[in-house]
Amino acid sequence: MSRFLRLLTPLIGGALVLAACAAQPAVVPTAAPAVAPTVAPTTAATEVPAPVTSDPITGAPALARGAVSEHPFVVMIDNHPNAFPQTGLDKAAVVFEALAEFGLTRYMAVYAPGITPEAPEVGPVRSARLYFVQWAMGFGGLYVHAGGSPQALELAEATDVIVNVDALLRVSGSYFRRSTNRDAPHNLFTSTTDLESAAEKLAPPDFSRSDVGFLFKEDAPVSARPASQELSYFFLYKEDDAGWTYDQDTNSYLRLRRGKAVRDALTGEQLRVKNVVVLEVQEAPIPGDPKGRIEQQVIGSGKARVFMDGIEREVSWRKDSAEAPLLILEASGEEVRFNPGAIWITAIPSLENLTAE
């Protein structure tokens, strides 16, 4: 157990927990499906060109493998209707989107000092789930949240792959603030400046992982880009869809929810990314969980789709262990090379819930 966890342990008993995240008896998740031994060629993961740090068209950050030299910040962000609109998703290099419970989704945003721009406000910060912790472990760094499910808290507190920054624990509570403009629990915010302070105080001095990030390529030329593309997907309910519309000029995708633009609360700008990845991930309710929580099988492999350059492509995803990075793979087994800029990763229970044209 790391020095940080030894310091944290005596404080856990006095932690305040949000009603939505009250501890319940732990449930052991379903075992991961067997993963085929075939791996991407070594050259795909090691022969990396000079790191690409931003999109030359929009200036959006790119989390390139080989460029991450400091602890990244992996932040859980609320997506309850009372949390709209969120702040800081536009500054993230990677955003995960997945179900939490009762059809509500949650975001997990990844920021990297020296790569992503300063985000003066990030949130509302919300609670952890086991599968989000497992995704976060693939990035290392700080895992930032406010309480969580019993399974998530157990893993986040036990592993030294991430630094557990829980707003409900006294040792890390000073890095968050409550907004007076919203009702709890949808009013908790932080900033990348606060998280830099948290890293200085709580994290090991050096970040040594070399497997964090993705591989990138040049954007397709304008002449090769289609005039338009639309995609939408839903998690449980068709009427509660999310999606993206393609912009040929910037070669990027603009965020929609129920057909309307999704904007950052601070800037008022519509969310925009260069790459959209849709994963098919098995899920199931946790038996007996009174909060209606689910488990998602994010360790293993499955089908996926990638949208970039205005084109949909069939790919696959693979994650070999909780601490291993998530890989997006071509049919050849080589890693997908993305366009420089932000990557939005969505996990839905079936690709049949995805529509693209």
Summary of the structure (lengths in Angstrom):
residues: 357
radius of gyration: 19.1
end to end distance: 50.1
largest distance: 61.1
contacts: 1191
relative contact order: 0.19
helix: 17%
strand: 32%
